[in-house]
Amino acid sequence: MPEKRSIYRRGGHVPEMPEIALKVFSPDVEAWKLEKRIDKLAAENRITKDLQTWAHRVRLDGNDALHEEEEFTKEAATELSEFTRLLLIYLYTLPEKIKRRIEPLDEQ
């Protein structure tokens, strides 16, 4: 019988979600490593410095869970989930909401 693993062991595909979101958001940024993409987006002021710091923390936690024997804890999974949710809001939802609010003003 195969060894049972914690559902948090590797984090499933969730750790890939921020990377995919950043790639789709910035196809013009040539960076094959997530670390470099995060830093370039911050340098270009396309993400905030705080978001950069948080992104690196989540990235490193995910790397540890994938490449080390360290468990991917429930707390790390929650942190990753919240980061991903807020990243998507920051990159996609918020700009669209702002655009929709100012469009009627432009039409006046």
Biopython code that builds the backbone (N, CA, C, O; Angstrom):
import numpy as np
from Bio.PDB.StructureBuilder import StructureBuilder

atoms = [
    (1, "MET", "N", (0.846, -1.181, 0.000)),
    (1, "MET", "CA", (0.000, 0.000, 0.000)),
    (1, "MET", "C", (0.891, 1.243, 0.000)),
    (1, "MET", "O", (1.842, 1.305, 0.778)),
    (2, "PRO", "N", (0.607, 2.244, -0.858)),
    (2, "PRO", "CA", (1.427, 3.439, -0.907)),
    (2, "PRO", "C", (1.378, 4.214, 0.402)),
    (2, "PRO", "O", (0.378, 4.208, 1.120)),
    (3, "GLU", "N", (2.487, 4.878, 0.683)),
    (3, "GLU", "CA", (2.589, 5.700, 1.890)),
    (3, "GLU", "C", (1.602, 6.859, 1.831)),
    (3, "GLU", "O", (1.478, 7.530, 0.807)),
    (4, "LYS", "N", (0.900, 7.087, 2.942)),
    (4, "LYS", "CA", (-0.014, 8.225, 3.016)),
    (4, "LYS", "C", (0.806, 9.497, 3.203)),
    (4, "LYS", "O", (1.772, 9.518, 3.965)),
    (5, "ARG", "N", (0.413, 10.544, 2.507)),
    (5, "ARG", "CA", (1.092, 11.831, 2.651)),
    (5, "ARG", "C", (0.095, 12.870, 3.116)),
    (5, "ARG", "O", (-1.101, 12.791, 2.834)),
    (6, "SER", "N", (0.610, 13.828, 3.824)),
    (6, "SER", "CA", (-0.225, 14.938, 4.254)),
    (6, "SER", "C", (-0.727, 15.692, 3.019)),
    (6, "SER", "O", (-0.009, 15.811, 2.026)),
    (7, "ILE", "N", (-1.954, 16.195, 3.086)),
    (7, "ILE", "CA", (-2.462, 16.980, 1.953)),
    (7, "ILE", "C", (-1.648, 18.246, 1.767)),
    (7, "ILE", "O", (-1.693, 18.864, 0.704)),
    (8, "TYR", "N", (-0.908, 18.634, 2.789)),
    (8, "TYR", "CA", (-0.106, 19.854, 2.715)),
    (8, "TYR", "C", (1.334, 19.565, 2.292)),
    (8, "TYR", "O", (2.139, 20.490, 2.188)),
    (9, "ARG", "N", (1.666, 18.309, 2.049)),
    (9, "ARG", "CA", (3.056, 17.935, 1.760)),
    (9, "ARG", "C", (3.654, 18.734, 0.610)),
    (9, "ARG", "O", (4.744, 19.291, 0.745)),
    (10, "ARG", "N", (2.982, 18.794, -0.475)),
    (10, "ARG", "CA", (3.527, 19.500, -1.629)),
    (10, "ARG", "C", (2.657, 20.681, -2.046)),
    (10, "ARG", "O", (3.009, 21.424, -2.962)),
    (11, "GLY", "N", (1.559, 20.847, -1.394)),
    (11, "GLY", "CA", (0.718, 21.991, -1.697)),
    (11, "GLY", "C", (-0.080, 21.852, -2.976)),
    (11, "GLY", "O", (-0.712, 22.816, -3.408)),
    (12, "GLY", "N", (-0.069, 20.690, -3.589)),
    (12, "GLY", "CA", (-0.814, 20.502, -4.835)),
    (12, "GLY", "C", (-0.329, 21.451, -5.907)),
    (12, "GLY", "O", (0.867, 21.722, -6.016)),
    (13, "HIS", "N", (-1.253, 21.952, -6.695)),
    (13, "HIS", "CA", (-0.902, 22.882, -7.755)),
    (13, "HIS", "C", (-1.037, 24.339, -7.321)),
    (13, "HIS", "O", (-0.709, 25.250, -8.081)),
    (14, "VAL", "N", (-1.513, 24.554, -6.119)),
    (14, "VAL", "CA", (-1.716, 25.919, -5.637)),
    (14, "VAL", "C", (-0.439, 26.755, -5.691)),
    (14, "VAL", "O", (-0.525, 27.922, -6.072)),
    (15, "PRO", "N", (0.743, 26.236, -5.333)),
    (15, "PRO", "CA", (1.944, 27.076, -5.406)),
    (15, "PRO", "C", (2.241, 27.611, -6.809)),
    (15, "PRO", "O", (2.933, 28.620, -6.951)),
    (16, "GLU", "N", (1.730, 26.951, -7.836)),
    (16, "GLU", "CA", (1.964, 27.404, -9.204)),
    (16, "GLU", "C", (1.076, 28.584, -9.583)),
    (16, "GLU", "O", (1.385, 29.303, -10.533)),
    (17, "MET", "N", (-0.003, 28.792, -8.870)),
    (17, "MET", "CA", (-0.974, 29.809, -9.254)),
    (17, "MET", "C", (-0.403, 31.228, -9.269)),
    (17, "MET", "O", (-0.628, 31.950, -10.240)),
    (18, "PRO", "N", (0.330, 31.660, -8.230)),
    (18, "PRO", "CA", (0.908, 33.012, -8.310)),
    (18, "PRO", "C", (1.868, 33.157, -9.488)),
    (18, "PRO", "O", (1.891, 34.200, -10.142)),
    (19, "GLU", "N", (2.649, 32.133, -9.761)),
    (19, "GLU", "CA", (3.589, 32.195, -10.876)),
    (19, "GLU", "C", (2.848, 32.336, -12.206)),
    (19, "GLU", "O", (3.234, 33.145, -13.050)),
    (20, "ILE", "N", (1.806, 31.564, -12.389)),
    (20, "ILE", "CA", (1.012, 31.661, -13.619)),
    (20, "ILE", "C", (0.372, 33.038, -13.735)),
    (20, "ILE", "O", (0.384, 33.643, -14.807)),
    (21, "ALA", "N", (-0.186, 33.534, -12.634)),
    (21, "ALA", "CA", (-0.822, 34.858, -12.647)),
    (21, "ALA", "C", (0.181, 35.947, -13.024)),
    (21, "ALA", "O", (-0.142, 36.844, -13.803)),
    (22, "LEU", "N", (1.382, 35.873, -12.482)),
    (22, "LEU", "CA", (2.396, 36.886, -12.796)),
    (22, "LEU", "C", (2.876, 36.777, -14.237)),
    (22, "LEU", "O", (3.157, 37.794, -14.870)),
    (23, "LYS", "N", (2.975, 35.562, -14.764)),
    (23, "LYS", "CA", (3.381, 35.387, -16.161)),
    (23, "LYS", "C", (2.329, 35.950, -17.112)),
    (23, "LYS", "O", (2.663, 36.623, -18.087)),
    (24, "VAL", "N", (1.068, 35.675, -16.828)),
    (24, "VAL", "CA", (-0.013, 36.184, -17.677)),
    (24, "VAL", "C", (-0.082, 37.708, -17.580)),
    (24, "VAL", "O", (-0.308, 38.388, -18.580)),
    (25, "PHE", "N", (0.110, 38.233, -16.386)),
    (25, "PHE", "CA", (0.066, 39.676, -16.152)),
    (25, "PHE", "C", (1.207, 40.399, -16.862)),
    (25, "PHE", "O", (1.044, 41.533, -17.310)),
    (26, "SER", "N", (2.351, 39.748, -16.962)),
    (26, "SER", "CA", (3.537, 40.423, -17.495)),
    (26, "SER", "C", (4.269, 39.579, -18.531)),
    (26, "SER", "O", (5.422, 39.207, -18.311)),
    (27, "PRO", "N", (3.624, 39.267, -19.661)),
    (27, "PRO", "CA", (4.301, 38.451, -20.674)),
    (27, "PRO", "C", (5.503, 39.174, -21.282)),
    (27, "PRO", "O", (6.378, 38.541, -21.871)),
    (28, "ASP", "N", (5.544, 40.493, -21.139)),
    (28, "ASP", "CA", (6.648, 41.285, -21.672)),
    (28, "ASP", "C", (7.910, 41.191, -20.814)),
    (28, "ASP", "O", (8.990, 41.565, -21.271)),
    (29, "VAL", "N", (7.793, 40.705, -19.600)),
    (29, "VAL", "CA", (8.950, 40.587, -18.703)),
    (29, "VAL", "C", (9.649, 39.274, -18.984)),
    (29, "VAL", "O", (9.084, 38.195, -18.800)),
    (30, "GLU", "N", (10.883, 39.384, -19.430)),
    (30, "GLU", "CA", (11.654, 38.182, -19.740)),
    (30, "GLU", "C", (12.396, 37.735, -18.489)),
    (30, "GLU", "O", (13.457, 38.255, -18.145)),
    (31, "ALA", "N", (11.805, 36.760, -17.828)),
    (31, "ALA", "CA", (12.406, 36.197, -16.627)),
    (31, "ALA", "C", (11.875, 34.777, -16.487)),
    (31, "ALA", "O", (10.677, 34.576, -16.287)),
    (32, "TRP", "N", (12.744, 33.815, -16.590)),
    (32, "TRP", "CA", (12.281, 32.432, -16.510)),
    (32, "TRP", "C", (12.155, 31.966, -15.068)),
    (32, "TRP", "O", (11.493, 30.964, -14.797)),
    (33, "LYS", "N", (12.791, 32.689, -14.129)),
    (33, "LYS", "CA", (12.666, 32.340, -12.718)),
    (33, "LYS", "C", (11.670, 33.281, -12.061)),
    (33, "LYS", "O", (11.684, 34.488, -12.303)),
    (34, "LEU", "N", (10.813, 32.719, -11.235)),
    (34, "LEU", "CA", (9.814, 33.519, -10.530)),
    (34, "LEU", "C", (10.473, 34.619, -9.708)),
    (34, "LEU", "O", (9.979, 35.745, -9.664)),
    (35, "GLU", "N", (11.564, 34.303, -9.070)),
    (35, "GLU", "CA", (12.293, 35.290, -8.252)),
    (35, "GLU", "C", (12.634, 36.530, -9.077)),
    (35, "GLU", "O", (12.427, 37.653, -8.619)),
    (36, "LYS", "N", (13.145, 36.338, -10.269)),
    (36, "LYS", "CA", (13.531, 37.459, -11.140)),
    (36, "LYS", "C", (12.310, 38.231, -11.632)),
    (36, "LYS", "O", (12.343, 39.459, -11.717)),
    (37, "ARG", "N", (11.236, 37.516, -11.955)),
    (37, "ARG", "CA", (10.014, 38.169, -12.428)),
    (37, "ARG", "C", (9.456, 39.074, -11.328)),
    (37, "ARG", "O", (9.068, 40.211, -11.595)),
    (38, "ILE", "N", (9.415, 38.574, -10.103)),
    (38, "ILE", "CA", (8.925, 39.371, -8.969)),
    (38, "ILE", "C", (9.760, 40.629, -8.830)),
    (38, "ILE", "O", (9.214, 41.725, -8.695)),
    (39, "ASP", "N", (11.076, 40.486, -8.860)),
    (39, "ASP", "CA", (11.963, 41.640, -8.689)),
    (39, "ASP", "C", (11.833, 42.645, -9.830)),
    (39, "ASP", "O", (11.858, 43.853, -9.593)),
    (40, "LYS", "N", (11.696, 42.166, -11.056)),
    (40, "LYS", "CA", (11.541, 43.079, -12.197)),
    (40, "LYS", "C", (10.227, 43.846, -12.113)),
    (40, "LYS", "O", (10.186, 45.043, -12.396)),
    (41, "LEU", "N", (9.149, 43.158, -11.723)),
    (41, "LEU", "CA", (7.859, 43.836, -11.593)),
    (41, "LEU", "C", (7.912, 44.897, -10.500)),
    (41, "LEU", "O", (7.334, 45.974, -10.651)),
    (42, "ALA", "N", (8.587, 44.607, -9.423)),
    (42, "ALA", "CA", (8.732, 45.599, -8.352)),
    (42, "ALA", "C", (9.601, 46.767, -8.818)),
    (42, "ALA", "O", (9.287, 47.922, -8.531)),
    (43, "ALA", "N", (10.683, 46.482, -9.530)),
    (43, "ALA", "CA", (11.572, 47.542, -10.024)),
    (43, "ALA", "C", (10.844, 48.461, -10.993)),
    (43, "ALA", "O", (11.149, 49.651, -11.069)),
    (44, "GLU", "N", (9.885, 47.918, -11.734)),
    (44, "GLU", "CA", (9.099, 48.709, -12.691)),
    (44, "GLU", "C", (7.840, 49.297, -12.048)),
    (44, "GLU", "O", (6.996, 49.868, -12.739)),
    (45, "ASN", "N", (7.717, 49.155, -10.725)),
    (45, "ASN", "CA", (6.559, 49.655, -9.970)),
    (45, "ASN", "C", (5.232, 49.077, -10.458)),
    (45, "ASN", "O", (4.197, 49.740, -10.399)),
    (46, "ARG", "N", (5.274, 47.860, -10.931)),
    (46, "ARG", "CA", (4.046, 47.188, -11.366)),
    (46, "ARG", "C", (3.440, 46.372, -10.231)),
    (46, "ARG", "O", (2.268, 46.001, -10.283)),
    (47, "ILE", "N", (4.238, 46.096, -9.210)),
    (47, "ILE", "CA", (3.743, 45.580, -7.935)),
    (47, "ILE", "C", (4.428, 46.397, -6.845)),
    (47, "ILE", "O", (5.495, 46.970, -7.068)),
    (48, "THR", "N", (3.819, 46.448, -5.681)),
    (48, "THR", "CA", (4.388, 47.225, -4.582)),
    (48, "THR", "C", (5.565, 46.487, -3.946)),
    (48, "THR", "O", (5.737, 45.284, -4.139)),
    (49, "LYS", "N", (6.361, 47.220, -3.195)),
    (49, "LYS", "CA", (7.485, 46.608, -2.474)),
    (49, "LYS", "C", (6.983, 45.607, -1.437)),
    (49, "LYS", "O", (7.594, 44.558, -1.237)),
    (50, "ASP", "N", (5.867, 45.932, -0.777)),
    (50, "ASP", "CA", (5.303, 44.996, 0.197)),
    (50, "ASP", "C", (4.825, 43.716, -0.479)),
    (50, "ASP", "O", (5.008, 42.623, 0.058)),
    (51, "LEU", "N", (4.223, 43.844, -1.639)),
    (51, "LEU", "CA", (3.794, 42.663, -2.386)),
    (51, "LEU", "C", (5.013, 41.852, -2.826)),
    (51, "LEU", "O", (4.976, 40.622, -2.815)),
    (52, "GLN", "N", (6.078, 42.527, -3.207)),
    (52, "GLN", "CA", (7.328, 41.850, -3.565)),
    (52, "GLN", "C", (7.855, 41.031, -2.379)),
    (52, "GLN", "O", (8.214, 39.864, -2.532)),
    (53, "THR", "N", (7.897, 41.649, -1.216)),
    (53, "THR", "CA", (8.391, 40.973, -0.014)),
    (53, "THR", "C", (7.547, 39.748, 0.313)),
    (53, "THR", "O", (8.072, 38.672, 0.598)),
    (54, "TRP", "N", (6.237, 39.928, 0.267)),
    (54, "TRP", "CA", (5.322, 38.820, 0.567)),
    (54, "TRP", "C", (5.451, 37.719, -0.480)),
    (54, "TRP", "O", (5.442, 36.536, -0.140)),
    (55, "ALA", "N", (5.570, 38.099, -1.748)),
    (55, "ALA", "CA", (5.712, 37.116, -2.828)),
    (55, "ALA", "C", (6.958, 36.251, -2.622)),
    (55, "ALA", "O", (6.920, 35.037, -2.818)),
    (56, "HIS", "N", (8.054, 36.886, -2.228)),
    (56, "HIS", "CA", (9.276, 36.109, -1.994)),
    (56, "HIS", "C", (9.115, 35.168, -0.797)),
    (56, "HIS", "O", (9.593, 34.034, -0.828)),
    (57, "ARG", "N", (8.446, 35.635, 0.248)),
    (57, "ARG", "CA", (8.246, 34.783, 1.422)),
    (57, "ARG", "C", (7.413, 33.557, 1.051)),
    (57, "ARG", "O", (7.753, 32.434, 1.425)),
    (58, "VAL", "N", (6.332, 33.774, 0.322)),
    (58, "VAL", "CA", (5.466, 32.664, -0.099)),
    (58, "VAL", "C", (6.214, 31.744, -1.060)),
    (58, "VAL", "O", (6.088, 30.523, -0.975)),
    (59, "ARG", "N", (6.991, 32.325, -1.970)),
    (59, "ARG", "CA", (7.772, 31.536, -2.932)),
    (59, "ARG", "C", (8.764, 30.627, -2.209)),
    (59, "ARG", "O", (8.887, 29.447, -2.537)),
    (60, "LEU", "N", (9.463, 31.178, -1.234)),
    (60, "LEU", "CA", (10.452, 30.389, -0.490)),
    (60, "LEU", "C", (9.792, 29.293, 0.340)),
    (60, "LEU", "O", (10.316, 28.182, 0.429)),
    (61, "ASP", "N", (8.641, 29.600, 0.950)),
    (61, "ASP", "CA", (7.915, 28.568, 1.699)),
    (61, "ASP", "C", (7.496, 27.428, 0.766)),
    (61, "ASP", "O", (7.601, 26.255, 1.124)),
    (62, "GLY", "N", (7.028, 27.779, -0.418)),
    (62, "GLY", "CA", (6.635, 26.764, -1.398)),
    (62, "GLY", "C", (7.816, 25.936, -1.863)),
    (62, "GLY", "O", (7.712, 24.718, -2.012)),
    (63, "ASN", "N", (8.944, 26.602, -2.091)),
    (63, "ASN", "CA", (10.155, 25.881, -2.503)),
    (63, "ASN", "C", (10.594, 24.897, -1.435)),
    (63, "ASN", "O", (10.970, 23.766, -1.741)),
    (64, "ASP", "N", (10.547, 25.331, -0.167)),
    (64, "ASP", "CA", (10.938, 24.437, 0.926)),
    (64, "ASP", "C", (10.063, 23.189, 0.949)),
    (64, "ASP", "O", (10.557, 22.077, 1.136)),
    (65, "ALA", "N", (8.772, 23.380, 0.761)),
    (65, "ALA", "CA", (7.851, 22.243, 0.795)),
    (65, "ALA", "C", (8.070, 21.308, -0.390)),
    (65, "ALA", "O", (7.900, 20.095, -0.266)),
    (66, "LEU", "N", (8.446, 21.868, -1.534)),
    (66, "LEU", "CA", (8.644, 21.040, -2.727)),
    (66, "LEU", "C", (9.971, 20.302, -2.724)),
    (66, "LEU", "O", (10.054, 19.166, -3.189)),
    (67, "HIS", "N", (11.020, 20.948, -2.197)),
    (67, "HIS", "CA", (12.367, 20.401, -2.345)),
    (67, "HIS", "C", (12.989, 19.864, -1.064)),
    (67, "HIS", "O", (14.068, 19.272, -1.100)),
    (68, "GLU", "N", (12.332, 20.060, 0.046)),
    (68, "GLU", "CA", (12.868, 19.592, 1.320)),
    (68, "GLU", "C", (11.914, 18.567, 1.913)),
    (68, "GLU", "O", (10.828, 18.331, 1.382)),
    (69, "GLU", "N", (12.317, 17.984, 2.981)),
    (69, "GLU", "CA", (11.458, 17.033, 3.676)),
    (69, "GLU", "C", (10.493, 17.747, 4.614)),
    (69, "GLU", "O", (9.705, 17.105, 5.308)),
    (70, "GLU", "N", (10.556, 19.064, 4.634)),
    (70, "GLU", "CA", (9.704, 19.865, 5.500)),
    (70, "GLU", "C", (8.237, 19.754, 5.073)),
    (70, "GLU", "O", (7.932, 19.794, 3.881)),
    (71, "GLU", "N", (7.340, 19.617, 6.034)),
    (71, "GLU", "CA", (5.905, 19.566, 5.752)),
    (71, "GLU", "C", (5.418, 20.917, 5.251)),
    (71, "GLU", "O", (5.888, 21.962, 5.701)),
    (72, "PHE", "N", (4.492, 20.893, 4.335)),
    (72, "PHE", "CA", (3.793, 22.101, 3.906)),
    (72, "PHE", "C", (2.614, 22.208, 4.856)),
    (72, "PHE", "O", (1.605, 21.525, 4.688)),
    (73, "THR", "N", (2.747, 23.065, 5.849)),
    (73, "THR", "CA", (1.787, 23.129, 6.945)),
    (73, "THR", "C", (0.470, 23.766, 6.519)),
    (73, "THR", "O", (0.366, 24.396, 5.466)),
    (74, "LYS", "N", (-0.515, 23.580, 7.361)),
    (74, "LYS", "CA", (-1.810, 24.222, 7.138)),
    (74, "LYS", "C", (-1.632, 25.735, 7.128)),
    (74, "LYS", "O", (-2.269, 26.427, 6.333)),
    (75, "GLU", "N", (-0.782, 26.253, 7.995)),
    (75, "GLU", "CA", (-0.528, 27.693, 8.055)),
    (75, "GLU", "C", (0.103, 28.198, 6.755)),
    (75, "GLU", "O", (-0.263, 29.260, 6.252)),
    (76, "ALA", "N", (1.047, 27.435, 6.222)),
    (76, "ALA", "CA", (1.686, 27.822, 4.957)),
    (76, "ALA", "C", (0.675, 27.770, 3.812)),
    (76, "ALA", "O", (0.692, 28.622, 2.924)),
    (77, "ALA", "N", (-0.201, 26.772, 3.837)),
    (77, "ALA", "CA", (-1.231, 26.662, 2.803)),
    (77, "ALA", "C", (-2.198, 27.839, 2.881)),
    (77, "ALA", "O", (-2.602, 28.387, 1.856)),
    (78, "THR", "N", (-2.564, 28.223, 4.096)),
    (78, "THR", "CA", (-3.454, 29.366, 4.289)),
    (78, "THR", "C", (-2.787, 30.648, 3.812)),
    (78, "THR", "O", (-3.418, 31.477, 3.156)),
    (79, "GLU", "N", (-1.508, 30.809, 4.142)),
    (79, "GLU", "CA", (-0.749, 31.988, 3.706)),
    (79, "GLU", "C", (-0.683, 32.058, 2.183)),
    (79, "GLU", "O", (-0.885, 33.121, 1.597)),
    (80, "LEU", "N", (-0.402, 30.934, 1.551)),
    (80, "LEU", "CA", (-0.332, 30.874, 0.099)),
    (80, "LEU", "C", (-1.684, 31.199, -0.532)),
    (80, "LEU", "O", (-1.761, 31.941, -1.511)),
    (81, "SER", "N", (-2.730, 30.646, 0.031)),
    (81, "SER", "CA", (-4.069, 30.894, -0.486)),
    (81, "SER", "C", (-4.446, 32.374, -0.380)),
    (81, "SER", "O", (-4.982, 32.948, -1.328)),
    (82, "GLU", "N", (-4.169, 32.982, 0.758)),
    (82, "GLU", "CA", (-4.495, 34.399, 0.953)),
    (82, "GLU", "C", (-3.636, 35.286, 0.046)),
    (82, "GLU", "O", (-4.129, 36.259, -0.525)),
    (83, "PHE", "N", (-2.363, 34.948, -0.082)),
    (83, "PHE", "CA", (-1.490, 35.709, -0.985)),
    (83, "PHE", "C", (-2.017, 35.635, -2.417)),
    (83, "PHE", "O", (-2.103, 36.651, -3.107)),
    (84, "THR", "N", (-2.367, 34.430, -2.857)),
    (84, "THR", "CA", (-2.857, 34.245, -4.221)),
    (84, "THR", "C", (-4.137, 35.037, -4.443)),
    (84, "THR", "O", (-4.297, 35.687, -5.476)),
    (85, "ARG", "N", (-5.040, 34.983, -3.486)),
    (85, "ARG", "CA", (-6.308, 35.714, -3.590)),
    (85, "ARG", "C", (-6.058, 37.215, -3.721)),
    (85, "ARG", "O", (-6.618, 37.869, -4.601)),
    (86, "LEU", "N", (-5.221, 37.751, -2.849)),
    (86, "LEU", "CA", (-4.959, 39.198, -2.884)),
    (86, "LEU", "C", (-4.126, 39.606, -4.105)),
    (86, "LEU", "O", (-4.309, 40.699, -4.640)),
    (87, "LEU", "N", (-3.223, 38.744, -4.541)),
    (87, "LEU", "CA", (-2.453, 39.029, -5.749)),
    (87, "LEU", "C", (-3.385, 39.156, -6.953)),
    (87, "LEU", "O", (-3.248, 40.084, -7.751)),
    (88, "LEU", "N", (-4.321, 38.234, -7.085)),
    (88, "LEU", "CA", (-5.261, 38.285, -8.202)),
    (88, "LEU", "C", (-6.143, 39.532, -8.141)),
    (88, "LEU", "O", (-6.446, 40.136, -9.170)),
    (89, "ILE", "N", (-6.543, 39.905, -6.950)),
    (89, "ILE", "CA", (-7.317, 41.147, -6.801)),
    (89, "ILE", "C", (-6.475, 42.336, -7.229)),
    (89, "ILE", "O", (-6.948, 43.203, -7.964)),
    (90, "TYR", "N", (-5.226, 42.384, -6.773)),
    (90, "TYR", "CA", (-4.332, 43.501, -7.084)),
    (90, "TYR", "C", (-4.030, 43.595, -8.583)),
    (90, "TYR", "O", (-4.052, 44.684, -9.157)),
    (91, "LEU", "N", (-3.753, 42.464, -9.204)),
    (91, "LEU", "CA", (-3.348, 42.467, -10.613)),
    (91, "LEU", "C", (-4.514, 42.649, -11.571)),
    (91, "LEU", "O", (-4.380, 43.325, -12.591)),
    (92, "TYR", "N", (-5.658, 42.053, -11.252)),
    (92, "TYR", "CA", (-6.739, 41.984, -12.224)),
    (92, "TYR", "C", (-8.037, 42.664, -11.780)),
    (92, "TYR", "O", (-8.593, 43.475, -12.522)),
    (93, "THR", "N", (-8.516, 42.346, -10.596)),
    (93, "THR", "CA", (-9.827, 42.833, -10.171)),
    (93, "THR", "C", (-9.821, 44.327, -9.887)),
    (93, "THR", "O", (-10.666, 45.054, -10.409)),
    (94, "LEU", "N", (-8.904, 44.789, -9.087)),
    (94, "LEU", "CA", (-8.871, 46.200, -8.704)),
    (94, "LEU", "C", (-8.701, 47.131, -9.899)),
    (94, "LEU", "O", (-9.455, 48.097, -10.014)),
    (95, "PRO", "N", (-7.746, 46.884, -10.795)),
    (95, "PRO", "CA", (-7.623, 47.781, -11.956)),
    (95, "PRO", "C", (-8.905, 47.832, -12.801)),
    (95, "PRO", "O", (-9.278, 48.894, -13.299)),
    (96, "GLU", "N", (-9.570, 46.695, -12.959)),
    (96, "GLU", "CA", (-10.802, 46.666, -13.749)),
    (96, "GLU", "C", (-11.923, 47.428, -13.050)),
    (96, "GLU", "O", (-12.689, 48.145, -13.694)),
    (97, "LYS", "N", (-12.016, 47.270, -11.732)),
    (97, "LYS", "CA", (-13.039, 48.011, -10.981)),
    (97, "LYS", "C", (-12.800, 49.516, -11.082)),
    (97, "LYS", "O", (-13.748, 50.282, -11.252)),
    (98, "ILE", "N", (-11.559, 49.938, -10.979)),
    (98, "ILE", "CA", (-11.233, 51.366, -11.092)),
    (98, "ILE", "C", (-11.559, 51.867, -12.494)),
    (98, "ILE", "O", (-12.147, 52.936, -12.655)),
    (99, "LYS", "N", (-11.181, 51.101, -13.497)),
    (99, "LYS", "CA", (-11.464, 51.472, -14.884)),
    (99, "LYS", "C", (-12.962, 51.665, -15.096)),
    (99, "LYS", "O", (-13.386, 52.635, -15.726)),
    (100, "ARG", "N", (-13.755, 50.747, -14.573)),
    (100, "ARG", "CA", (-15.212, 50.843, -14.727)),
    (100, "ARG", "C", (-15.784, 52.052, -13.996)),
    (100, "ARG", "O", (-16.789, 52.619, -14.425)),
    (101, "ARG", "N", (-15.149, 52.449, -12.893)),
    (101, "ARG", "CA", (-15.636, 53.625, -12.154)),
    (101, "ARG", "C", (-15.313, 54.926, -12.883)),
    (101, "ARG", "O", (-16.093, 55.877, -12.829)),
    (102, "ILE", "N", (-14.176, 54.974, -13.560)),
    (102, "ILE", "CA", (-13.796, 56.232, -14.210)),
    (102, "ILE", "C", (-14.356, 56.357, -15.627)),
    (102, "ILE", "O", (-14.454, 57.470, -16.142)),
    (103, "GLU", "N", (-14.723, 55.258, -16.267)),
    (103, "GLU", "CA", (-15.271, 55.323, -17.626)),
    (103, "GLU", "C", (-16.505, 56.205, -17.724)),
    (103, "GLU", "O", (-16.597, 57.014, -18.647)),
    (104, "PRO", "N", (-17.464, 56.079, -16.801)),
    (104, "PRO", "CA", (-18.629, 56.985, -16.905)),
    (104, "PRO", "C", (-18.229, 58.465, -16.778)),
    (104, "PRO", "O", (-18.866, 59.330, -17.380)),
    (105, "LEU", "N", (-17.206, 58.751, -16.019)),
    (105, "LEU", "CA", (-16.744, 60.132, -15.876)),
    (105, "LEU", "C", (-16.144, 60.642, -17.183)),
    (105, "LEU", "O", (-16.301, 61.814, -17.525)),
    (106, "ASP", "N", (-15.461, 59.769, -17.907)),
    (106, "ASP", "CA", (-14.864, 60.152, -19.191)),
    (106, "ASP", "C", (-15.910, 60.422, -20.245)),
    (106, "ASP", "O", (-15.679, 61.202, -21.169)),
    (107, "GLU", "N", (-17.070, 59.777, -20.113)),
    (107, "GLU", "CA", (-18.135, 59.928, -21.114)),
    (107, "GLU", "C", (-18.947, 61.208, -20.919)),
    (107, "GLU", "O", (-19.725, 61.585, -21.795)),
    (108, "GLN", "N", (-18.772, 61.877, -19.783)),
    (108, "GLN", "CA", (-19.546, 63.098, -19.508)),
    (108, "GLN", "C", (-18.992, 64.298, -20.233)),
    (108, "GLN", "O", (-19.528, 65.399, -20.106)),
]
sb = StructureBuilder()
sb.init_structure("model")
sb.init_model(0)
sb.init_chain("A")
sb.init_seg("    ")
for serial, (resi, resn, name, xyz) in enumerate(atoms, 1):
    if name == "N":
        sb.init_residue(resn, " ", resi, " ")
    sb.init_atom(name, np.array(xyz, "f"), 0.0, 1.0, " ", f" {name:<3s}", serial, name[0])
structure = sb.get_structure()
